[in-house]
Amino acid sequence: MESIRLLVDGPLPGTRNMAVDEALMRSARPSSGRGRDPADPPDGPGHVTLRFYRWEPGCLSFGRHQSARGAYDPAAAAARGIDVVRRPTGGRTVYHHCELTYSVTAPADTWGSLRDTYCRINRALAAGLAELGAPVACAGDTALGARAPRPAARACFRDPLPGEVTARGRKLVGSAQWRDGGALLQHGSLLLVDEQSVADELRIDAPRASPSASGETGAIALADLLLEPPAPVDLVAALVGGFERELGRPLRRGRLSPSEAAAAAGLEARYADPEWTWRR
């Protein structure tokens, strides 16, 4: 049975994390009938990779098509030692610090449509979290035809979307997917502690968004669900088990290939460029 490559990285700056994710997506594109290239990743073109990583320093990220210029204050972020980056995927603002981020890269047709893939990856995450005792669920299939909200200047975790991992009716994992050149990238944030108010504190164009009176929307963190938060190694191990059960394929530890490392180094300059970050 073909394995899935597993990468587990330590805390990295936001520009590096986004560059690595895009480099992995590029190497997931199926080969076009060519022979094997020595620069291909160890498992060859078109391989599936699951990556876990953290962020240091804390970083505010914007969705690919989100309007952020004039909505967030870069000087205030810099004064607090917070990085700012724009993701290659869609969605809305996320503050990354006390969390674990995952990414999945694969040929675009590996698990079907964008919607099917999105839900299957979220089910894998939910399966791993359930093993830790977290009372998680994926948003019901009855609403799967609903449209995602437009990428306005507000926090991603304010609105649980169909198919996403929730607990007690609130969003625990916020995810987004991008498809290009025959490959897909889906990545998302699993909150260990809810710090999403930081995103609102850096807003300059509107008052802070507030949850509904019922308290049924907004973020929830793993610390709110478990008496003792798991050690990082135990959390990753549980999530790996969830992916193996849901996807029916073993995971094998690996590393970036030389070609992927070179691609990530080249892409990092774009993610560090204010023209990209504040392009809209």
DAFENMO-V748904 format. One record per pair of residues at least 24 apart in sequence whose ideal C-beta (glycine too) atoms are under 7 Angstrom apart, sorted by the first residue. I is the first residue (numbers start at 1). J is the second residue. D is the distance in Angstrom with one decimal. If there is no record, write none. Layout:
i=I j=J d=D
i=I j=J d=D
This chain:
i=1 j=249 d=5.9
i=1 j=250 d=6.5
i=2 j=249 d=6.4
i=3 j=249 d=6.3
i=3 j=250 d=4.9
i=3 j=251 d=6.5
i=3 j=252 d=4.3
i=4 j=48 d=4.7
i=4 j=49 d=6.9
i=4 j=50 d=5.6
i=4 j=247 d=6.9
i=4 j=249 d=5.3
i=4 j=251 d=4.9
i=5 j=43 d=5.7
i=5 j=47 d=5.9
i=5 j=48 d=7.0
i=5 j=49 d=4.5
i=5 j=252 d=6.3
i=5 j=254 d=4.1
i=6 j=50 d=5.4
i=6 j=240 d=6.5
i=6 j=251 d=4.4
i=6 j=252 d=6.2
i=6 j=253 d=5.1
i=6 j=254 d=6.4
i=7 j=49 d=6.3
i=7 j=51 d=4.2
i=7 j=254 d=6.2
i=7 j=255 d=6.8
i=8 j=52 d=5.1
i=8 j=236 d=6.0
i=9 j=51 d=6.8
i=9 j=53 d=4.1
i=10 j=54 d=6.5
i=11 j=54 d=4.0
i=11 j=55 d=6.1
i=11 j=56 d=3.4
i=12 j=53 d=6.2
i=12 j=55 d=6.9
i=12 j=56 d=6.8
i=13 j=83 d=6.1
i=14 j=55 d=6.0
i=14 j=59 d=3.6
i=14 j=61 d=6.3
i=14 j=83 d=4.8
i=14 j=85 d=3.7
i=14 j=96 d=6.8
i=15 j=85 d=5.7
i=15 j=268 d=5.1
i=15 j=271 d=4.2
i=15 j=272 d=4.5
i=16 j=268 d=5.8
i=17 j=53 d=5.7
i=17 j=55 d=6.4
i=18 j=85 d=5.7
i=18 j=87 d=6.0
i=18 j=88 d=6.3
i=18 j=271 d=4.7
i=19 j=264 d=4.5
i=19 j=267 d=3.9
i=19 j=268 d=4.0
i=19 j=271 d=5.5
i=20 j=264 d=4.6
i=21 j=88 d=6.9
i=21 j=103 d=4.8
i=21 j=185 d=5.8
i=21 j=187 d=5.7
i=22 j=88 d=5.2
i=22 j=185 d=7.0
i=22 j=267 d=5.4
i=23 j=260 d=4.9
i=23 j=263 d=3.9
i=23 j=264 d=4.0
i=23 j=267 d=6.0
i=24 j=49 d=5.2
i=24 j=51 d=6.6
i=24 j=103 d=6.9
i=24 j=105 d=4.2
i=24 j=260 d=6.4
i=25 j=105 d=4.6
i=25 j=183 d=5.1
i=25 j=185 d=4.0
i=26 j=263 d=6.0
i=27 j=259 d=7.0
i=27 j=260 d=5.3
i=28 j=105 d=4.3
i=28 j=106 d=5.4
i=28 j=107 d=6.0
i=28 j=183 d=4.1
i=29 j=181 d=5.1
i=29 j=182 d=4.9
i=29 j=183 d=4.4
i=30 j=107 d=5.0
i=30 j=182 d=5.6
i=39 j=258 d=6.8
i=39 j=259 d=3.8
i=40 j=257 d=6.9
i=40 j=259 d=6.7
i=41 j=257 d=3.9
i=41 j=259 d=6.9
i=41 j=260 d=5.7
i=42 j=254 d=6.3
i=42 j=257 d=5.7
i=46 j=107 d=4.9
i=48 j=106 d=4.2
i=48 j=110 d=6.3
i=49 j=105 d=4.9
i=50 j=102 d=6.8
i=50 j=104 d=5.5
i=50 j=243 d=5.9
i=50 j=251 d=6.3
i=51 j=102 d=6.8
i=51 j=103 d=4.6
i=52 j=100 d=6.1
i=52 j=102 d=5.5
i=52 j=236 d=5.3
i=53 j=101 d=5.4
i=54 j=100 d=6.6
i=54 j=101 d=7.0
i=55 j=96 d=4.1
i=55 j=97 d=6.1
i=57 j=81 d=5.4
i=57 j=82 d=6.5
i=57 j=83 d=5.6
i=58 j=82 d=5.1
i=58 j=95 d=6.7
i=58 j=96 d=6.6
i=58 j=97 d=3.6
i=59 j=83 d=4.0
i=59 j=84 d=6.9
i=59 j=85 d=5.8
i=59 j=96 d=4.8
i=60 j=84 d=5.0
i=60 j=93 d=6.5
i=60 j=95 d=5.5
i=60 j=199 d=6.1
i=60 j=202 d=6.3
i=61 j=85 d=5.2
i=61 j=86 d=6.9
i=61 j=87 d=5.1
i=61 j=94 d=5.1
i=61 j=96 d=6.2
i=62 j=86 d=4.7
i=62 j=87 d=6.8
i=62 j=93 d=5.9
i=63 j=87 d=6.0
i=63 j=89 d=6.7
i=63 j=90 d=4.7
i=63 j=91 d=4.0
i=63 j=92 d=5.4
i=63 j=151 d=4.7
i=63 j=176 d=6.6
i=64 j=88 d=6.0
i=64 j=89 d=6.0
i=64 j=90 d=5.2
i=65 j=90 d=5.8
i=65 j=151 d=5.3
i=66 j=92 d=5.7
i=66 j=93 d=7.0
i=66 j=151 d=3.9
i=66 j=153 d=6.8
i=67 j=153 d=5.8
i=67 j=280 d=5.3
i=68 j=153 d=6.3
i=68 j=278 d=6.5
i=68 j=280 d=6.9
i=69 j=278 d=4.7
i=69 j=280 d=6.1
i=70 j=205 d=6.1
i=71 j=153 d=3.6
i=71 j=203 d=6.4
i=71 j=204 d=6.7
i=71 j=205 d=4.5
i=72 j=202 d=5.1
i=72 j=203 d=6.2
i=72 j=204 d=6.5
i=73 j=202 d=5.5
i=73 j=204 d=4.6
i=76 j=202 d=5.5
i=77 j=202 d=5.5
i=84 j=277 d=5.8
i=85 j=271 d=5.7
i=85 j=277 d=6.2
i=86 j=276 d=5.7
i=86 j=277 d=4.8
i=87 j=176 d=7.0
i=88 j=178 d=5.6
i=88 j=185 d=6.7
i=89 j=176 d=3.8
i=89 j=177 d=6.3
i=89 j=178 d=4.3
i=89 j=185 d=6.4
i=89 j=187 d=6.5
i=90 j=151 d=6.1
i=90 j=176 d=5.1
i=90 j=178 d=6.9
i=91 j=151 d=6.4
i=91 j=156 d=5.3
i=91 j=176 d=3.9
i=92 j=151 d=5.2
i=92 j=152 d=6.7
i=92 j=154 d=5.9
i=92 j=155 d=6.5
i=92 j=156 d=4.3
i=93 j=153 d=6.9
i=93 j=154 d=6.7
i=93 j=155 d=5.2
i=93 j=156 d=6.0
i=93 j=199 d=4.7
i=94 j=156 d=4.8
i=94 j=174 d=6.0
i=94 j=189 d=5.5
i=95 j=195 d=5.7
i=95 j=196 d=5.6
i=95 j=198 d=4.4
i=95 j=199 d=4.6
i=96 j=189 d=6.1
i=97 j=195 d=5.7
i=98 j=192 d=4.8
i=98 j=193 d=3.9
i=98 j=195 d=5.6
i=99 j=189 d=4.8
i=99 j=190 d=5.9
i=99 j=191 d=5.2
i=99 j=192 d=5.4
i=100 j=190 d=4.8
i=100 j=192 d=6.5
i=100 j=235 d=6.2
i=101 j=187 d=6.3
i=101 j=188 d=6.9
i=101 j=189 d=5.3
i=102 j=187 d=6.3
i=102 j=188 d=6.1
i=102 j=190 d=7.0
i=103 j=185 d=6.5
i=103 j=186 d=7.0
i=103 j=187 d=3.7
i=104 j=186 d=4.9
i=105 j=183 d=6.5
i=105 j=184 d=6.9
i=105 j=185 d=5.2
i=106 j=183 d=6.9
i=106 j=184 d=5.8
i=107 j=182 d=6.3
i=107 j=183 d=5.9
i=108 j=179 d=5.1
i=108 j=182 d=5.4
i=108 j=183 d=5.7
i=108 j=184 d=4.8
i=114 j=177 d=5.9
i=114 j=179 d=6.5
i=115 j=144 d=6.2
i=117 j=177 d=6.9
i=117 j=184 d=6.5
i=117 j=186 d=6.8
i=118 j=163 d=5.4
i=118 j=175 d=6.9
i=118 j=177 d=5.6
i=118 j=186 d=6.6
i=119 j=163 d=4.2
i=120 j=246 d=6.5
i=121 j=186 d=5.5
i=122 j=163 d=5.6
i=122 j=164 d=6.0
i=122 j=165 d=5.2
i=122 j=173 d=6.9
i=122 j=175 d=6.6
i=123 j=246 d=5.3
i=124 j=242 d=4.8
i=124 j=243 d=4.4
i=124 j=246 d=3.8
i=124 j=247 d=6.2
i=125 j=165 d=5.3
i=125 j=173 d=5.7
i=125 j=239 d=6.4
i=125 j=242 d=6.3
i=126 j=165 d=5.0
i=127 j=242 d=3.5
i=127 j=245 d=5.6
i=127 j=246 d=5.4
i=128 j=238 d=4.5
i=128 j=239 d=3.8
i=128 j=241 d=5.8
i=128 j=242 d=2.7
i=128 j=243 d=6.9
i=129 j=238 d=7.0
i=131 j=238 d=4.8
i=131 j=241 d=6.2
i=131 j=242 d=6.7
i=132 j=226 d=6.5
i=132 j=230 d=5.7
i=132 j=238 d=5.1
i=133 j=226 d=6.1
i=134 j=167 d=6.3
i=134 j=222 d=6.5
i=134 j=225 d=4.6
i=134 j=226 d=6.1
i=135 j=167 d=5.6
i=135 j=225 d=6.4
i=136 j=165 d=5.7
i=136 j=166 d=7.0
i=136 j=167 d=5.0
i=136 j=172 d=6.3
i=137 j=166 d=5.8
i=138 j=163 d=5.8
i=138 j=164 d=6.8
i=138 j=165 d=6.0
i=139 j=163 d=5.5
i=139 j=164 d=5.3
i=139 j=166 d=5.9
i=153 j=203 d=7.0
i=153 j=205 d=6.4
i=154 j=209 d=5.3
i=155 j=196 d=5.1
i=155 j=199 d=4.6
i=155 j=200 d=6.5
i=155 j=209 d=6.7
i=157 j=196 d=4.8
i=157 j=218 d=6.5
i=157 j=219 d=3.7
i=158 j=209 d=5.5
i=158 j=217 d=6.6
i=158 j=218 d=5.8
i=159 j=217 d=6.4
i=160 j=217 d=6.5
i=167 j=220 d=5.2
i=167 j=225 d=5.5
i=168 j=220 d=6.1
i=169 j=216 d=4.4
i=170 j=216 d=7.0
i=170 j=217 d=6.5
i=170 j=218 d=5.5
i=170 j=219 d=6.3
i=170 j=220 d=4.0
i=171 j=219 d=5.7
i=171 j=220 d=6.9
i=172 j=220 d=5.5
i=190 j=222 d=6.9
i=191 j=219 d=6.0
i=191 j=221 d=4.1
i=191 j=222 d=6.6
i=192 j=221 d=6.0
i=192 j=222 d=5.1
i=192 j=223 d=6.2
i=192 j=229 d=6.3
i=193 j=221 d=5.1
i=193 j=223 d=5.1
i=194 j=219 d=4.9
i=194 j=220 d=6.8
i=194 j=221 d=4.2
